[in-house]
Amino acid sequence: MAYLLLMFFPAAMSASCFVLRKQTRLVIGIAVATMLTQLVLASQLPPDQPSRLLGLTLVLDPLSRLFLMTFFCVGACAFLSSWGIPHGENFVPVALLMLCFSGATILLLQEPFVVSLLLISGGLLAVLAIVDLPTGSPSLVERASIATGLKYLVLMVIAGVMMYLAFVMVNIYRPSDAVDRVSPAHLILGLMAIGFGLRLATVPFHSWLPDLAEDAAPMVSVIVVTVINVTSLLFLINTFQFFPILIQENETGLQILQAFGIATALLGSSLALSQPNMRRTLGYLIVYNAGMVFFGLTTMTIPGLSGALFESFNQIIVVMLLFLCVGLLERPDGRPPHVVRRDLLWRWPIAGTGLIAGCLALIGLPPFNGFASKLLIYQAASQQGGLTLALLLLSTAIALLALVRLAYERLLGPPEEVQIDDTPILLGTTDLDRPAERRLEAEPRGLAVLIGVLLVLCLGIGLYPQPILAAIRDVIGGLTFIRVL
């Protein structure tokens, strides 16, 4: 019964929220209550106890439960944030469905064909959220948003087809002892690399992520990057667990994939350094981080895989923090829309501080949570050779330069207001006839508290990562495809 509620309760509440979507506060309250209910249900499920439903196997291991509960927490935070940050009219019902599909995916990781269809469905729903407009908006959807939605739609459909073809081939593949027989394991791994590379935004399939960060509402980017992408990563690890022959027969293929991970980290950080737009800079920093995660995964070692999973967990918290701060920093302050604002830290100190700290955590500097996970990835890189470690450190240094540039040009600049001399009061007028002075509103208290909580989480995990690392290593210790160097 608990499995059924985990899979179908958010879908039922999504339908209710769609009917009531114009009642913004009521819908947000319903969505937050739904996420809290899901959180309680997930915490009560016994781990590693399979169940059968309609011929499908449902199971929840401790690591999957940790990520599933984190998804529900992120969903609750995203819904609470939409109280004070602009969002589309249908964001809440669509996001509930996306979280519903991601939860079902984690429960059904044993069923690759069903999971492939669920991931495709999640991508289609994300398109609806990208092109959504606020309630009562008189404007039409902008071209950039439509183009981003169509690009994401096409790429996710291609990713789903590639994954589906790979699983069809892996199910009919039977290893043979014949020496002269060409193994299809190379083609299967290639199809998976394309499918999951599109999902995780690795080079050369990365262009959709900066576009999404620039054109979609902040909380839409949070759901896509933290929930859909991380779910895809868990699915990829589970696939290698069930088909270890793909690793055993693809030593050269894994080296090529490691090179793609390094290239993604280098290109993402380099492009972040050259971006004038704050959102696109963050998008490319996330691409850099995706390259680090992908490299750690493809090493197939205990440090690399532990670092990849730990970094994915940290990314969930950090991306939520970053886009929450971006939503607050973009609030109107009385200046024309075309004026480049360079003093955002002084105008919005809490959001500006959260953005800087979130970027430091994403890059992997101490004492934030990203440092502990990046350290494991660097350890895996050192086992591959000094050049590999040097390239990853170089990408981190470039990402840090991109953050310095972003802070200098958008956060720490001087105010751009021009002092205007007081105009004399004309005969027959009073002080009431003067134009009212613009007063800068304070940051919403609730969102400021949420930023503080996320910052404390980043620092707490960075200073004391042992509990999460222990949970990750317990699961990794039972994987069959891990290589010992």
N, C-alpha and C positions, 0 to 999 in steps of 0.2 A: 504493500500500500504506500509506503514511504517513497519508493522508486516512482510510482505513478504520480504522486503529488509533485515530486521534484521535476518531472518532465512536463506535466500538463497544467499544473496550477498557474505558472506564469502566463501560459497561453490564454487561459480563461480570464485572468485578470487583465491581460492585454486587450481582449475584446471589450471588457467593461470600460477600460480607460479610453479606448477609441470612441465609444459612444459618448463619453463624458469629456472628450478632449478639450472642449472650450472652457471647462471649469478647471483652470490651471492648478490652483492650490489643492483642490480635492483630488485631482488625478495624481499629482506629485505625492500627496499623502498616501494614496492607495498603493502607488508603486514602491514607496519606501517600506510600507508595511509588508508588501509581498516579498521584498528582498530579505527583510528580517525573518519572515516565516521560513523562507528557503534556507536561510542560514541555520536556523534551529533544526530543520529537518536534516540537513547535511551533517550536522554535528552529532545527530542521534543514530545515524546509520552505522552499523558495525562494519569495520573494514575487512576486505578480503573474504567476503562471503557472497559468492555468486548467486544470482537469482535468474530465473527464466521467465520471459514474457513474450508471448506470441512467437515462440521459436528463437528469440534473441537472448543473448547472454548479457546480463547487467552485473557489473562488479565495480567496486570503488575501493582502490587501494589508498593507503595513508597519504601518499604524495598527491594523488588526484583529488582527494578530499580537501587537502590544504589549498590547492589552486581553486577548486570549486567554491570553497568558502570565501576565498579572496575575491573571486569574481562577483559574488553576491555583495560583498562589502563595497567594491568599486561601483557596482550598480546603484547601491543605496546612496553613496557619495555623489554620483553623477546626477541622480534625481534631485537630491538636496541642492546641489549646485545650480541646477536649472531654475531654482526659485529666484536667483538673483542674476543669472547669466542668460543672455538671449538664446533661445532654442526654437526649433520648429514645432509647429502645431501637433504633429504626429510623432514627435521624438519619443515620448514616454511609451506609447503602445508598441512602436517599432523596436525600441531598445529592450522592452520586456520580452518580445519574441526572439530577439537576438540572444539574450541571456538564456532563454528557454532552450534554444537550439544548441548553444554551447554546453549547457548542463547535460542535455541528452547525449551530446557527443562524448563527453567525459565518461558518462555511465556506459556508453556503448562502444568503447574503444576496442572491444573484442570483435566488432563487426565492421570491417573496413569498408564494405560497399555501402552500408547504411550511413556510416560516418561521412563518406565522400559526398553523398547527397545532402546531408545536413550542413556540411561546410559550404556547398554551393548555395543552399537556401539562405544561410547566414549572409553570404556575399550579396545576394539579391536584395535582402532586407536592408543592408547597409546603403545600397543605392537610394532607396526610398528616404532614408534619413539624411543623405547628403543633399538631395535636391529639395528638402522640405523648407517651408517658410513659416515665420512666426504667425500666431493666431491673429487674424484680422489684417494681415499685411496687404497694402494696396498694390505693391510692386510684383513684378513677375520674377521667376527664377532667373538669375544671371547666367550669362553664357559660360562663364568659368565654372560655375557649379554644375551645370549640365554636362560640360566636357569632362569634368572630374568624375561625375557619376557614371558616364558612359565608359570612360577608360577603366574605371574600377570594375564595372560590370563585365566588360569583355575579358579583362585579364583574369578575373575570378572564375568565369566560365571555362576559360582555357585551362586554368589550374585544376578545376574539378575534372575536366575530361582527361588531363594527363594522369591525375591520381587514379581515376577509375580504370584507365587502360593499364596502368602499372599493376593494379591489384588483380585485374583479369589475367594478366600474363603470369604473375607470381603464383596464382592459384593453379594454373595448368603446367607450371614449370616443375620438372622432375630432374634433380641432379643425376648426372650420368658419369660413369667411370671412363668413358671413351676419351682418349687423349685428343683425337682430331675433331672432336665435337665443339662447335662454337657455342659458348655459354650465353644465354639471353640475359644473364644477370646484369651485364653492362647496360643493355637497353633499358631494363627495368629501373636500375638506379638512375639512369639519365632522365627517364620520364618522371620519377619521383623528385629529382633535383629541380626540374622545371616547375612541377606542380607546387612543391613546397617553397621553392625560391620565389615564385610569384606571390605566395601567401606571406612570406616573411620579409619581402622587399629587399632581396639580395641583388647584387649586380649580375646581369644587366636588367633586372626586372623591378627596379627600385623607384621608377619615376612617379608611380601613383601615390606614394606616401607623402612626399612634399606637397603635391597638389592637394591631397586630402587635408593636410595640416593647414594649408592656406585658405581653402575655399569652403570647407565644412564647418559647422558649428563646433566649438571646442569639445563639448561632451560627446559628440558623434565620433570625433577622432579618438577620444579616450576609449570608447567601447570597441572600436575596430582594432586599435593597436594593442590594447591590453587583454581583451577577451578573445576575439577571433584569432589573432595571430598567435597568442600563447597556446590556445587550444590546438591549433595546427601543429605547433612544436611538440606538444605532448603526444599527439597522434603519430607524428613521425618517429618519436622514440619508441612508442608501442609497436609500430610496424617493424622496426629493426629487431625488437625483442621476439616477435613471432616469426620473422624471416631472417635469421642471422646469416643465411647463405649469401645474402646480398652484400654483407660486409666481408665475408671470408673470400669471396671471389672478385673483389673490387678494390684491391690495394691501390692501384694506380688511380682509379676513379675517386677514391677518398682523398688522395693527394691533390687532385684537380679541384675538388670541392673545397679543400682547405685554402687553396689559392684564391678561389672565388670569395671565401670569407674574408681573407686579408684584403683583397681588392675592394670589397664592399666597405670595410672599415676605413681604408685610405681614401676612397672616392667620397664617401659620405662626409668625412671630416673636412676634406679639401673643399667640397662644394658648400659646406656650411660656412667656411671662412669667407667665401666670395658672395654670400647672399646679402642684399640690402634689406630684405623683408624679415621681420622677426619670426613670423610663423614658419616661413620656409627654412630659416636657420634651424629652428627646433626640429622640423621634419628631417633635415639631413643629419642632424645629430642622432636622431632615432635610427636612421639608416646605418650610421656608423655603429651604433650599439647592436643592430641586427647582424652586422658583419662579425662583431666579436662573439655573439651568441652562436652564430652559424659555424664559426671556426672551432669554438670549444666543442660543439656537438660532433663535428666531423673528425675530431681527433680520436674519438671512440675510446678515450682513456678515462680513468676515474676522476682526475683533476679537471679535465676538459669538460666532461659531461656534468660534473657537479657545478662547475663554474657557469655553464650554459643555463642549467635549470635555476640556479640561484640568481643569476643575472636576469632571467626572465621574471622571476618573482619580484626582484627589486624594481624592474622596469614597470611593473603594474602600478606600484606606489608612486614612482617618480613621474611617470607620464600623467597620472591623475593630478599630481601637484603642479606640473608645468602648465597644463592646459587650463587648470583652474586659475592659476595666476595670469595667464594670457587673457582669459575672459574678463578678469578684473582690470587689467592694464588697458584694455581696449574700451573701457567705459568712456563716454563723452565727458569732456571737461570744459566745454564752452568754446574751444578752438575749432576752426573750420576743418572739415574732414581731410583736406589735401595738405594740411600743415604737418610736417614730420615732427613728431614729439620726441624730444631727446632727454627729457627730465623725468621719466616715469618713476624712478625710484623715489624721488623727492615728493612726487604727487601721490603715489600709492606705495608707501613704504613697506607694508606687509606683503603685498603681491610682488613688489620688486625684489624684496629679500628672498621670498619663496622661489622666484624664478631663478635667481643666481644659485641658491642652494640646490635646487632641483637639477640644474645643469651640471653642477659639480658632482652630484650623485650619479647622474647619467654618464658622465665622463669617467668616473671612478676614482675620485680623489678622496683621501681620508679627511675627516672621520666619518664620512657618509657610507650608506649601505653598499653603494656600487663598488667601493674599494675592495671589500672582502671577496666579492664574486669575480671582479677583474683580476685579482691576485691569483685566483685559481686558474683562470684562462692564461695568464702569463706563465704560470708554472707548466701548463700543458704545452705552451708554445716553446718554452725552453727545452722541453724534451724532444721537440721536433728539430731544433737547431737554433743557433744564435741569430741567423738572418731572420727567421720567422719572428722571434721575440723582438728584434730591432724594428721590424716593420710595424708590428702591433703597437709598440711604444711610440713610434713616429706618428701613427694615426691618432693616438691619444694626445700627443703634444699639439698636433694641428687642431684637434677638437677643442683643446684648452685655449688656443689662440682665437678660435672662432667665438668662444664664450667671452673672452676679453674684448674682442671687437664689438660684439653685441652689447655688452655692458657699457662700453665707452660711447657708442653711437645712439643707444636707445634708453639707457637707464641713468647714467651719471652725468649727462650733459647739462649745460646751464638752461635756466628757464628761457622760453622764447617769447615771453610777453614783453611788449614795449610799453614803457611807462608813458602815460598820456597826461599832459598838464590839465589841471582842473580848469574847466571853462567857467567864465563868470556867469552868475545868475542874472538873467535879463530882468529888466524892469517889469514888475507885475507878476513874477514867478516866485516860487518858493523852493525849498530843498526837496519837496515831494516831486517836483517836476524833473529832477535829475534822473538819468537812467540808473536803474538798480545795479549795484556791484555784483559781479559774478562770485558766488561762493562755492568752493569746492566741497562736495559732499564727502563724508568719511566713507571708508570701505565698509561694506555690510558686515555687521558684527558676527553673524553666523558663519559667513564664508571665511572671515579672518580667523575664527576659531578652528575651522576645518583645515585651513592652511597650516596653522600651528600644530594641529594633531599630526598631519602628514610629515611635517618637518621633524617632530619628535620621533615618529616611526623611523624615518631615514637615519637619524642619529642613533636611535636605540639599536636598530639592527646592525648598523655599522660598528658600534662599540661592543655589541654582544651577539654575534651571528651564530653561535653554537647551536641553539635549539633548531633553527631552520636547517642548518647544514647537517645536523644529525638525522633529521627526517629525510632529507634528500639522499644522504649516503646509505641509509638503511634500504631504500628502494634500489639504488644503483648497485648495491652489493649483490642483488639477485638477478641482474641483467646478464644475459648469455653472450652478448656481442662485445662486451668490454675487452679491450686489448691491454695486455700487461707489457710495458716497455722496460 
